[in-house]
């Protein structure tokens, strides 16, 4: 193994009294900011995760940028927030700090002192820094948790015991408030970020999603987030707008330009290939939600792939454009886990 710049070797077993003098921080929290050393120490413990229904670890496959380690944020009751230790992870790059990840592995012989395996130095994934998922809290009540996506910045160790298992089949789960919370967190972050073109498009997408969800809820629909576990993968895709009442997934876009439409189409097609494997129960329709009606060639592209369009019309309401498609053009083989069957 290669020794990291911290002086620790990835895979080395250490105690907190050995770790803190070198990397900073103190105490026994899961997230320890170390201001003086410009670090944030992250301690993962599988026993705690099992207690609350989640598990930290490496995704079983790399993406185009490399490996990803997922870590569930701090907060034992109620929705987790982007404050405290969670904020120190989210803002580590802006403050010039490095993330260092440790996994609990046991205890010092004849002692209650915990031992931790050093995994390596990390940074937050810039493309998709975290996901919002549902889990249980200490009172066994449903709440939303923040799952950070971390990428190694140097030498690291990835053991099979620390790697998340791949799903044998795709699964869907309905989460009532996760999508709204994710949009609220993004809105909070954008207040402190430069107003780039990409940021403005993202803000437009979130505003559109919020208005559409309010519109549908006022009409008596039940909306929430649809989370899809991918077959032969440890990763998941989330669609923040799922209408449980008519079994429709919407992918919002902040623009009607080609890049936004094709990105939405690619995500829906990726999900569609997985969704076809799920046992028949209720037909699920796939739609792109746009701030205006896209031009004809993009409408045709979506229609050719069985994807409908809902767009914001001139009066500020929402209209559907299906390009002559029918429900039969959508996948008919979708079953949502944790979704009550309509009466």
C-alpha positions as CSV (number, residue, x, y, z in Angstrom):
1,X,0.0,0.0,0.0
2,X,1.0,3.6,-0.5
3,X,1.3,5.9,2.5
4,X,-1.0,8.9,2.2
5,X,0.2,12.5,2.9
6,X,-1.5,12.3,6.3
7,X,1.2,9.9,7.6
8,X,-1.4,7.1,7.7
9,X,-1.5,4.2,5.3
10,X,-5.0,3.3,3.9
11,X,-5.9,0.0,5.6
12,X,-4.1,0.9,8.8
13,X,-6.0,0.1,12.0
14,X,-6.0,3.1,14.5
15,X,-7.6,4.4,17.6
16,X,-8.9,7.9,18.0
17,X,-6.1,8.9,20.4
18,X,-3.8,8.0,17.5
19,X,-5.9,9.8,14.9
20,X,-6.7,13.1,16.4
21,X,-3.2,14.4,17.2
22,X,-2.3,13.9,13.5
23,X,-5.5,15.0,11.7
24,X,-7.1,17.2,14.4
25,X,-10.5,17.2,15.8
26,X,-11.6,15.5,19.1
27,X,-14.4,13.6,20.8
28,X,-16.4,10.6,19.5
29,X,-18.8,12.1,17.0
30,X,-19.3,10.5,13.6
31,X,-18.2,13.7,11.9
32,X,-15.4,15.7,13.4
33,X,-14.4,19.0,11.8
34,X,-10.7,19.8,12.5
35,X,-10.4,23.5,11.8
36,X,-6.8,23.9,12.8
37,X,-5.6,21.0,10.6
38,X,-8.0,21.9,7.7
39,X,-9.6,18.4,7.8
40,X,-13.0,16.8,8.4
41,X,-12.8,13.3,9.9
42,X,-15.7,10.9,9.1
43,X,-16.2,7.8,11.1
44,X,-18.5,5.1,9.8
45,X,-19.9,2.3,12.0
46,X,-21.9,-0.5,10.5
47,X,-23.5,-1.4,13.8
48,X,-25.1,2.1,14.1
49,X,-26.2,1.9,10.5
50,X,-28.0,-1.4,11.0
51,X,-29.8,0.1,13.9
52,X,-31.3,2.8,11.7
53,X,-31.8,0.8,8.5
54,X,-28.9,2.0,6.4
55,X,-25.4,1.0,5.5
56,X,-22.4,3.1,4.5
57,X,-19.8,1.7,2.0
58,X,-18.3,1.7,-1.5
59,X,-20.6,1.3,-4.5
60,X,-19.9,-2.0,-6.1
61,X,-19.2,-0.4,-9.5
62,X,-17.3,2.7,-10.6
63,X,-18.8,5.4,-12.8
64,X,-16.9,7.3,-15.4
65,X,-15.1,9.4,-12.8
66,X,-14.1,6.4,-10.6
67,X,-15.1,4.9,-7.3
68,X,-17.7,6.3,-4.8
69,X,-18.0,5.8,-1.1
70,X,-21.4,6.6,0.4
71,X,-21.8,7.9,3.9
72,X,-25.1,8.7,5.8
73,X,-25.0,12.0,7.6
74,X,-25.4,12.9,11.2
75,X,-28.8,13.2,13.0
76,X,-30.6,10.4,14.9
77,X,-34.1,11.8,15.0
78,X,-36.2,13.7,12.5
79,X,-35.0,14.8,9.1
80,X,-31.3,15.3,8.8
81,X,-30.3,18.9,8.0
82,X,-27.4,20.5,6.2
83,X,-26.1,22.0,9.5
84,X,-23.4,21.0,12.0
85,X,-21.3,18.1,10.9
86,X,-23.2,17.6,7.7
87,X,-22.5,21.2,6.7
88,X,-18.8,20.6,7.3
89,X,-18.8,17.8,4.8
90,X,-20.9,19.8,2.3
91,X,-18.7,22.9,2.5
92,X,-15.3,21.2,3.0
93,X,-14.0,22.3,-0.4
94,X,-15.0,25.9,0.0
95,X,-13.1,26.0,3.3
96,X,-10.1,24.2,2.0
97,X,-10.5,21.1,4.1
98,X,-9.9,17.4,3.2
99,X,-12.3,14.6,4.1
100,X,-10.7,11.6,5.8
101,X,-12.8,8.4,6.1
102,X,-12.5,5.7,8.8
103,X,-14.5,2.5,9.3
104,X,-15.0,1.0,12.8
105,X,-13.6,-2.5,12.8
106,X,-13.4,-3.6,16.5
107,X,-11.8,-2.9,19.8
108,X,-8.4,-2.9,21.3
109,X,-7.9,-6.3,23.0
110,X,-9.0,-6.3,26.7
111,X,-10.4,-2.7,26.3
112,X,-13.5,-0.9,25.3
113,X,-11.5,1.5,23.0
114,X,-12.8,1.3,19.4
115,X,-10.4,0.7,16.5
116,X,-10.9,2.2,13.0
117,X,-9.6,1.3,9.6
118,X,-8.3,4.3,7.6
119,X,-9.8,4.3,4.1
120,X,-8.1,7.4,2.7
121,X,-8.6,11.0,1.8
122,X,-11.7,12.1,-0.1
123,X,-13.7,14.9,-1.6
124,X,-17.4,15.4,-2.1
125,X,-18.7,14.3,-5.6
126,X,-19.2,17.6,-7.4
127,X,-21.6,16.2,-9.9
128,X,-24.0,14.6,-7.4
129,X,-22.9,15.5,-3.8
130,X,-25.6,13.7,-1.9
131,X,-29.0,11.9,-2.2
132,X,-32.0,12.2,0.1
133,X,-33.5,8.9,1.2
134,X,-35.9,7.6,3.8
135,X,-34.8,5.7,6.9
136,X,-35.9,5.1,10.5
137,X,-34.9,7.3,13.5
138,X,-34.4,6.3,17.1
139,X,-38.1,6.2,17.6
140,X,-38.7,4.0,14.6
141,X,-40.4,6.8,12.8
142,X,-39.8,7.6,9.1
143,X,-37.5,10.5,8.3
144,X,-35.2,11.7,5.6
145,X,-31.4,11.2,5.7
146,X,-28.6,12.7,3.7
147,X,-26.4,10.2,1.9
148,X,-23.1,11.8,0.9
149,X,-21.2,10.6,-2.2
150,X,-17.4,10.7,-1.6
151,X,-14.6,10.3,-4.1
152,X,-11.0,9.4,-3.1
153,X,-8.4,12.0,-3.9
154,X,-5.4,9.7,-3.5
155,X,-4.4,6.2,-2.2
156,X,-7.4,4.3,-0.8
157,X,-8.3,0.8,0.3
158,X,-11.5,-0.9,-0.8
159,X,-12.2,-4.2,0.9
160,X,-15.1,-6.5,0.0
161,X,-16.5,-6.2,3.5
162,X,-16.9,-2.4,3.0
163,X,-18.5,-2.7,-0.4
164,X,-22.3,-2.5,-0.8
165,X,-24.0,-5.5,-2.3
166,X,-25.5,-5.3,-5.8
167,X,-29.3,-5.5,-6.1
168,X,-30.3,-8.7,-7.8
169,X,-33.5,-7.1,-9.2
170,X,-34.6,-3.5,-9.5
171,X,-36.9,-2.2,-6.8
172,X,-39.1,0.9,-6.5
173,X,-39.9,2.8,-3.3
174,X,-42.2,5.7,-2.7
175,X,-40.9,8.5,-0.4
176,X,-43.4,11.2,0.4
177,X,-41.2,14.1,1.4
178,X,-37.7,13.4,0.2
179,X,-38.1,15.2,-3.1
180,X,-39.4,18.4,-1.5
181,X,-36.6,18.3,1.0
182,X,-33.9,17.9,-1.7
183,X,-35.2,20.9,-3.6
184,X,-35.2,23.0,-0.4
185,X,-31.6,22.0,0.3
186,X,-30.5,22.9,-3.2
187,X,-32.3,26.3,-2.9
188,X,-30.5,26.9,0.4
189,X,-27.1,26.1,-1.2
190,X,-27.7,28.3,-4.3
191,X,-28.1,31.4,-2.1
192,X,-24.4,31.1,-1.4
193,X,-23.1,30.1,-4.8
194,X,-22.4,32.1,-8.0
195,X,-25.4,32.6,-10.3
196,X,-24.0,30.8,-13.3
197,X,-26.1,29.7,-16.3
198,X,-26.1,26.1,-15.0
199,X,-27.2,27.3,-11.6
200,X,-30.1,29.4,-13.1
201,X,-31.3,26.4,-15.2
202,X,-31.2,24.2,-12.0
203,X,-33.1,26.8,-10.1
204,X,-35.7,27.0,-12.9
205,X,-36.1,23.2,-12.8
206,X,-36.7,23.2,-9.1
207,X,-39.1,26.1,-9.3
208,X,-41.0,24.2,-12.0
209,X,-41.1,21.0,-10.0
210,X,-42.4,22.9,-6.9
211,X,-45.2,24.6,-8.9
212,X,-46.2,21.4,-10.6
213,X,-46.3,19.5,-7.3
214,X,-48.5,22.2,-5.7
215,X,-50.8,22.1,-8.8
216,X,-51.2,18.4,-8.7
217,X,-51.6,18.2,-4.9
218,X,-54.4,20.9,-5.1
219,X,-56.1,18.7,-7.6
220,X,-56.2,15.8,-5.1
221,X,-53.2,13.9,-6.4
222,X,-50.6,12.2,-4.1
223,X,-47.0,13.0,-5.1
224,X,-43.7,12.1,-3.7
225,X,-40.2,10.8,-4.7
226,X,-39.7,7.5,-6.5
227,X,-36.4,5.8,-5.8
228,X,-35.2,3.0,-8.1
229,X,-32.6,0.5,-7.0
230,X,-30.7,-0.7,-10.1
231,X,-30.3,-4.3,-11.1
232,X,-26.7,-5.6,-10.7
233,X,-25.7,-2.3,-9.0
234,X,-25.5,-0.8,-5.6
235,X,-26.5,2.6,-6.9
236,X,-30.0,4.1,-7.1
237,X,-31.8,6.6,-9.3
238,X,-34.3,9.1,-7.7
239,X,-37.2,10.8,-9.4
240,X,-38.3,13.6,-7.2
241,X,-41.8,13.8,-8.7
242,X,-43.9,10.6,-8.8
243,X,-47.7,10.9,-9.0
244,X,-48.9,7.9,-7.0
245,X,-52.5,8.5,-8.0
246,X,-52.0,8.0,-11.8
247,X,-48.6,6.1,-11.6
248,X,-46.6,8.7,-13.5
249,X,-42.9,9.6,-13.1
250,X,-41.9,13.2,-14.2
251,X,-38.4,14.4,-14.9
252,X,-38.3,18.2,-14.7
253,X,-36.0,20.3,-16.9
254,X,-35.0,24.0,-16.4
255,X,-35.0,24.6,-20.1
256,X,-36.4,23.4,-23.4
257,X,-33.1,23.4,-25.1
258,X,-31.6,20.2,-26.5
259,X,-29.1,19.5,-23.7
260,X,-31.8,19.6,-21.0
261,X,-34.3,17.5,-23.0
262,X,-31.8,14.8,-24.0
263,X,-30.4,14.6,-20.4
264,X,-33.9,14.0,-19.1
265,X,-34.6,11.5,-21.9
266,X,-31.4,9.6,-21.1
267,X,-32.3,9.3,-17.4
268,X,-35.8,8.1,-18.2
269,X,-34.6,5.5,-20.7
270,X,-32.0,4.2,-18.2
271,X,-34.8,3.8,-15.7
272,X,-37.1,2.3,-18.3
273,X,-34.7,-0.5,-19.1
274,X,-34.7,-1.5,-15.4
275,X,-38.5,-0.9,-14.8
276,X,-39.4,-3.5,-17.5
277,X,-38.0,-6.2,-15.2
278,X,-40.4,-5.5,-12.3
279,X,-43.4,-7.7,-11.8
280,X,-46.6,-6.6,-13.4
281,X,-49.0,-4.7,-11.3
282,X,-49.8,-1.1,-12.3
283,X,-48.8,0.6,-15.6
284,X,-46.3,3.4,-14.9
285,X,-46.0,6.3,-17.4
286,X,-42.8,8.4,-18.0
287,X,-43.0,12.1,-18.7
288,X,-40.7,15.1,-19.1
289,X,-41.8,18.2,-17.3
290,X,-40.8,21.4,-19.2
291,X,-41.1,25.2,-18.6
292,X,-42.6,25.5,-22.1
293,X,-43.5,23.3,-25.1
294,X,-40.3,22.1,-26.7
295,X,-39.7,22.5,-30.4
296,X,-41.0,19.9,-32.8
297,X,-37.9,17.8,-33.3
298,X,-37.5,17.3,-29.6
299,X,-41.1,16.5,-29.1
300,X,-40.8,13.8,-31.8
301,X,-37.6,12.5,-30.1
302,X,-39.5,12.0,-26.9
303,X,-42.6,10.5,-28.6
304,X,-40.4,8.0,-30.5
305,X,-39.2,6.7,-27.2
306,X,-42.6,6.6,-25.5
307,X,-42.0,9.6,-23.3
308,X,-44.8,12.1,-22.8
309,X,-44.5,15.9,-22.1
310,X,-46.2,18.1,-19.5
311,X,-45.3,21.8,-20.0
312,X,-46.2,25.1,-18.5
313,X,-48.6,26.9,-20.7
314,X,-49.1,30.6,-21.4
315,X,-51.7,31.0,-18.6
316,X,-49.2,29.6,-16.0
317,X,-51.0,26.3,-15.7
318,X,-49.8,22.9,-17.1
319,X,-50.8,21.1,-20.3
320,X,-50.0,17.6,-21.5
321,X,-48.6,16.9,-25.0
322,X,-48.4,13.3,-25.9
323,X,-47.7,13.5,-29.6
324,X,-50.4,11.0,-30.4
325,X,-48.9,8.4,-28.0
326,X,-51.1,6.2,-25.9
327,X,-50.7,4.6,-22.5
328,X,-49.9,1.3,-24.3
329,X,-46.6,2.9,-25.5
330,X,-45.4,3.1,-21.9
331,X,-43.9,0.2,-19.9
332,X,-46.7,-2.0,-18.5
333,X,-44.6,-4.0,-16.1
334,X,-44.0,-1.8,-13.1
335,X,-44.6,-2.5,-9.4
336,X,-43.9,0.1,-6.7
337,X,-42.7,-1.3,-3.4
338,X,-44.2,0.5,-0.4
339,X,-46.8,2.1,-2.7
340,X,-50.4,1.4,-1.4
341,X,-52.6,-0.2,-4.0
342,X,-55.3,2.2,-5.2
343,X,-58.8,1.5,-3.9
